[in-house]
Amino acid sequence: MRYLFFLLAFTLFFKGYTQSVRYKDIAPMIESTSDEYALSVLKEFISTNLDHPAANLRIAALYIKQAQKADPLIEYEKIQALATEAKQRLFKASILIDEKEVKKNEDYYMWIVRLKQLTEVNYPLIKQFIDEEKSEINKMLNQLTLVYNDFTNSVGFYDQAVKEFMQVSSTYSSLKNLYMLYDDKLDEKFTSIKLNYDSCLLYFDRYKAETDTFPLKGYNQKLTVKPINIYRYDGLVSQVNFLKDDVEIWDYATWVDTVRSVVQGEIAGVRKLLDTNEDRQDNAIKNLTSGTNGNDNVIEVDKSIVFNLLRYDYNNPIVPLLKYKESKQKLLLEQANDTYYDTAKIGIERKLVYYNKMLYNIRDSDSLIAQFNSRFDPVRMHKYEGFLDKYYGGIDGSKQYMFAEKNDLRKDFGIYGTLFKEGVESIRPVDSIGTYTKYKTLKIPLAIQAFDSEELANGSLFTTKMLETPDGGYYLAGFYGPDKKSKNSKVFLASLNPKKTVKWFNEYDIEIDSAGTDSNNSVAAITLTNEGVALLIHSKQMDKDVSITTFIHVLQDGTLKNAKRLNSNLFPRKLLFNEEQSNFLACFTGATANMVNSERNKLDLVNINSLGEQAWVYSDSETGGYVDAVTTQNGILIIRNILAGGNSSVLLTTIDNGKKTNEKSFFTNAADQVNRVFKLNDSSISLMGADYFSIVNAKLEMIYP
């Protein structure tokens, strides 16, 4: 038998012999071999026997059997090809096979009898088999096509929804950006995503309904819909396998609806409020500019606008733009007071407070413009394109508006800075209140005068320090020369009433050692206190290079409260009284009265409590000469000039509780030096030189220029 099989196979591969092969010769081999090989033999046979009834039927049956084994979804095209070929063979077989053919060649159809598990061959049986095969072919070509098309449509629409969702995710880095950039074009994309997702569900439901009547072998899928909770994390997939039983898909439709609800609700509300706010602020600014403002109310930015703008776009440029317009209203309202403060009836210090306030208001406004510029980004500005088009002529228009506003602020800043500078320069310490006043036989100068050695030798008094008291009186301090009894200079301190009459007169002759009068004394510093007056007396031994400093605190009635020799061999420069803490700060620097700004000079800052005791001492050594010291809420501010490498700068050092807490330096003009300091308040400390003027605050921030 095996020999016959190989013989027939060999014979069929040669065309010269095929015409002599009969169906009855290959029939036994077809029954005993595999379907694949049987089909190849039959196809070779049918090529020269096109109208053979049994061969056509057997080929059709084998095609159908192959199609039934194929995967209906993965191998759909193969099934369609097999079913189409089977249909043609079956059609021909149905024409050729009749009762006569079956009776004549019943052996050729025994495989059908065995398939049906019967015993006899007859035409009705064969006819029934042919009809059954036709029905199977129709299912493959019609019902399977419907099932397959609905399945692939479901997969295709979901795949399109995934791709569109991923395009959105790659374009908009965050959900907040998506909200703020949502426009008609994006809405069309959302419509497409939802439509594709809904179409996916529609076709999948149809597919499942069709498989109820036309089950697919090996398939029983169900959908599990997952919500998109985290943007750019959920919903991102490379592919979804719809062939497995449990198919997980993302709920793009609900996500689209959720985003739209936010956009149509909160975002639309913010944009509407934004327009309303802009209209109100523009009208307010217009009225203030034209002088027709009926009240002093500033139209502030609605807090809900700011909250939601920051919520959805934290570093957005619109908030500083809105706040700038609020700040501009405040500035315009304040500027309405210019005429009032320009009158001569207003005290200079009140004017300075006003000018200083205006400088800060302008700085605040300018900082909002700087914030706007730092956040300005054309891509980000597209979030507010409708708003900017309506009120500023576009994105570039908002930039141009802020540029013009900055130029206006710069001009105003220069004007108020000049007014402040002129005002400060007009304030001078009291140095003359008359000519002389008498106390007993002494003539006390009522003016600070230049030193004259001849006058000193004649015993004249020299007033070197002068303070005005809150009640209109004065303290005068200075020194006078040796008399017949003594060879050294002594310090005097006199209290005058508002009529410039001496209330009391004290003199101080400080001894460096116990040998007796041995030093010349001078007043180095003086300050008012809540109880009277305090001063630093510098004593220099006449025959030795030895000097000391003595702290003296005198009550309003002239009674001595405290006298304390201080532990510093440096030259005393300033005495400050801190009313809040009821203590004193004595500043020492340099070995002599004159200092070189290019040299390193040591500094001592001595804290003296209300009992006259030293609480702490701060020391440092810096290149530069001492200028002044002022009290601030942040500590004591020391101002020093530095000259190095041909460049001039001012060094600012803050000391609090004996520790350095802050230090900055600023370049001055060429070789110009700071020679005067004026403190208006912690927000305004003026540094002045021949051609230099600047304002800093207690935080050592440069305020002007």
Secondary structure, 3 states (H helix, E strand, C coil): CHHHHHHHHHHHCCHHHHCCCCHHHHHHHHHHCCHHHHHHHHHHHHCCCCCCHHHHHHHHHHHHHHHHHCCCCCCHHHHHHHHHHHHHHHHHHHHHCCHHHHHHCHHHHHHHHHHHCCCCCCHHHHHHHHHHHHHHHHHHHHHHHHHHHHHHHHHHHHHHHHHHHHHHHHHCCCHHHHHHHCCHHHHHHHHHHHHHHHHHHHHHHHHHHHHHHCCCCCCCCEEEEECCCCCCCCCCCCCCCCCCCEEEEECHHHHHHHHHHHHHHHHHHHHHHHHHHHHHHHHHHHHHHHCCCCCCCCCCCCHHHHHHHHHHCCCCCHHHHHHHHHHHHHHHHHHCCHHHHCCCCCCHHHHHHHHHHHHHHHHHHHHHHHHHHHHCCHHHHHHHHHHHHHHHCCHHHHHHHHHHHHHHHHHHHHHHHHHHHHHHHHCCCCCEEEEEEEECCEEEEEECCCCCHHHHHCCCEEEEEEEECCCCCEEEEEEECCCCCCCCCEEEEEEECCCCCEEEEEEECCCCCCCCCCEEEEEEEEEECCCEEEEEEEEEECCCCCEEEEEEEEECCCCEEEEEEECCCCCEEEEEEECCCCEEEEEEECCCCCCCCCCEEEEEEEEECCCCCEEEEEEEEEECEEEEEEEECCEEEEEEEEEECCEEEEEEEEEECCEEEEEEEEECCCCCCEEEEEEEECCEEEEEECCCEEEECCCCCEEEC
